[in-house]
Amino acid sequence: MFTKQGLKQNWRQVKPYVIFATMIFFASIIVGAAAQAPVDWLDKQLLQLQDMAREASESSNPQQTMFTTILSNNIYASLMSMFMGLMAGIMPIATLVLNGMIMGYLFGNVADQGVNIWPSIVKGILPHGVLEIPAILIACAYGVQLGITLLRGIFGSLIGRTDPWGKFKVSIRGVIPAVLLIVVLLLGAAAIESTLTYWLVSA
């Protein structure tokens, strides 16, 4: 499982799903940014994020509160997207679309107000996003992979295909190293977001 050959095999199997997840995510950013009018459900998502940030800033130790809140939320959302992907891969795709549209919608609104969005991206997203976004993409990619390979295994068994569960077994073997990688990336992202990003945005 953790051998070099095993990790290479896992990566070869999941790579197309990572590419698919990346395409869905960035397409959703474009769709969110292209919204020409307020979207109620996206506005509600942004309000929830604002409430979370306000609660952290009002705590006795804002940076520590931000770290634990961000880390727990991201790990929960990522692992749920991964394992609920067993249900035909629907939840990880929904997670990609939701996160992408929220990001695009936020920056689209900022741009509509005549504000240059690039400083906000560089200071508010890029420092921790280089770790957080890949973690989300990997989690969702594995979720979609689990769902698709499970369906293939079921249908392959029904039609009598030779070794219908081979790819699903590979997917399962890749889950543990993937979870470890995702947690490490999210730990780093939460640490950066609660320190460097917090300082850059507050400066």
C-alpha positions in Angstrom: 0.0 0.0 0.0 2.8 2.4 1.0 5.4 0.9 -1.3 6.7 3.0 -4.2 5.1 0.7 -6.7 1.8 0.7 -4.9 1.7 4.5 -4.7 2.5 4.8 -8.4 -0.3 2.4 -9.2 -2.8 4.3 -7.0 -1.7 7.6 -8.7 -2.2 6.1 -12.2 -5.7 5.0 -11.3 -6.8 8.3 -9.7 -5.0 10.7 -12.0 -7.9 10.9 -14.5 -10.3 11.6 -11.7 -8.0 14.4 -10.4 -8.0 16.0 -13.8 -11.8 15.6 -13.9 -12.2 17.2 -10.5 -9.9 20.1 -11.4 -12.0 20.8 -14.5 -15.3 20.7 -12.6 -13.9 23.0 -9.9 -12.5 25.7 -12.2 -15.5 25.5 -14.5 -17.7 26.2 -11.4 -15.5 29.2 -10.5 -16.2 30.6 -14.0 -19.9 29.9 -13.6 -20.1 31.6 -10.2 -18.1 34.6 -11.4 -20.4 35.0 -14.4 -23.6 35.4 -12.3 -25.3 38.6 -13.4 -27.6 38.9 -10.4 -27.6 38.0 -6.7 -28.0 34.3 -6.1 -29.8 33.6 -2.7 -28.2 30.3 -1.9 -24.7 31.5 -2.7 -25.3 34.7 -0.6 -26.3 32.4 2.3 -23.1 30.4 1.9 -21.1 33.6 2.0 -22.9 34.8 5.1 -22.1 31.5 6.9 -18.4 32.0 6.1 -18.6 35.6 7.3 -20.3 34.5 10.6 -17.5 31.9 11.1 -14.8 34.5 10.5 -16.5 37.0 12.9 -16.9 34.4 15.6 -13.2 33.5 15.3 -12.1 37.2 15.4 -14.2 37.8 18.5 -12.8 34.9 20.5 -10.0 35.3 23.1 -7.5 33.8 20.7 -8.6 34.5 17.1 -5.8 32.7 15.4 -6.1 29.5 17.4 -9.9 29.5 17.0 -9.5 30.1 13.3 -7.0 27.2 13.0 -9.2 24.6 14.8 -12.4 25.8 13.1 -10.8 25.7 9.6 -9.0 22.4 10.1 -12.0 20.6 11.6 -14.4 21.9 8.9 -12.1 21.1 6.0 -11.2 17.6 7.2 -14.9 16.8 7.8 -15.9 18.2 4.4 -13.1 16.5 2.5 -13.5 13.1 4.1 -17.3 13.2 3.8 -16.9 14.0 0.1 -14.4 11.1 -0.3 -16.4 8.4 1.4 -19.9 9.6 0.4 -18.5 9.3 -3.1 -19.5 5.6 -2.8 -23.0 6.8 -3.6 -22.3 7.0 -7.4 -19.8 9.9 -6.9 -22.5 12.5 -6.5 -21.4 14.2 -3.3 -17.8 14.9 -4.3 -19.0 16.5 -7.6 -21.5 18.6 -5.6 -18.7 19.7 -3.3 -16.5 20.8 -6.2 -19.4 22.7 -7.8 -20.4 24.4 -4.5 -16.9 25.4 -3.6 -16.0 26.6 -7.0 -19.2 28.6 -7.4 -18.8 30.3 -4.0 -15.2 31.3 -4.9 -16.2 32.6 -8.3 -19.3 34.3 -7.0 -17.3 36.1 -4.3 -14.6 37.4 -6.6 -17.2 38.3 -9.2 -19.1 40.5 -6.7 -15.8 42.1 -5.7 -14.9 42.8 -9.3 -18.4 44.2 -10.1 -17.7 46.8 -7.4 -14.7 48.0 -9.4 -12.2 46.5 -7.0 -9.0 44.9 -8.3 -9.4 41.2 -7.2 -5.8 40.1 -7.8 -4.5 41.5 -4.5 -7.3 39.7 -2.7 -6.5 36.5 -4.4 -2.7 36.8 -3.8 -3.2 37.7 -0.1 -6.4 36.0 0.8 -6.4 32.8 -1.2 -3.0 31.9 -2.6 -1.0 31.4 0.6 -3.1 28.6 2.0 -4.9 27.7 -1.2 -1.8 26.1 -2.7 -2.4 23.3 -0.1 -6.1 23.5 0.6 -7.4 23.4 -3.0 -5.3 20.3 -4.0 -6.4 18.6 -0.8 -10.1 19.2 -1.8 -9.4 18.1 -5.4 -7.7 14.9 -4.3 -10.5 14.1 -1.8 -13.2 14.6 -4.4 -11.2 12.8 -7.0 -11.0 9.7 -4.8 -14.7 10.1 -4.0 -15.6 10.0 -7.6 -13.2 7.1 -8.2 -14.7 5.1 -5.4 -18.3 5.7 -6.7 -17.5 4.9 -10.4 -15.4 1.8 -9.7 -18.0 0.5 -7.3 -20.7 0.9 -10.0 -18.4 -0.8 -12.5 -17.8 -3.7 -10.0 -21.6 -4.1 -9.5 -22.4 -4.1 -13.2 -19.4 -6.2 -14.1 -20.5 -8.8 -11.6 -24.0 -8.8 -13.1 -22.8 -9.4 -16.6 -20.1 -11.9 -15.6 -17.0 -9.9 -16.4 -13.7 -11.3 -15.4 -12.4 -9.7 -12.2 -15.0 -6.9 -12.1 -13.8 -5.6 -8.7 -10.1 -5.1 -9.6 -10.2 -1.4 -10.0 -12.4 -0.9 -6.9 -9.9 -2.9 -4.9 -7.1 -0.6 -6.1 -9.3 2.4 -5.2 -9.8 1.1 -1.7 -6.1 0.4 -1.2 -5.4 4.0 -2.2 -7.8 5.5 0.4 -5.5 5.3 3.5 -2.4 7.0 1.9 -4.8 9.5 0.3 -6.4 10.3 3.7 -3.0 10.8 5.2 -1.9 13.1 2.4 -5.2 15.1 2.6 -4.9 15.6 6.4 -1.3 16.7 6.1 -2.2 19.2 3.4 -5.1 20.6 5.4 -3.0 20.9 8.5 -0.5 23.0 6.6 -3.3 25.0 4.9 -5.0 25.7 8.3 -1.7 26.8 9.8 -1.0 29.2 7.0 -4.5 30.6 6.8 -4.6 31.3 10.6 -1.2 33.0 10.6 0.2 34.3 7.2 -3.2 34.8 5.5 -4.7 36.3 8.6 -1.8 38.7 8.9 -1.8 39.6 5.2 -5.6 40.3 5.1 -5.5 42.2 8.4 -2.5 44.4 7.4 
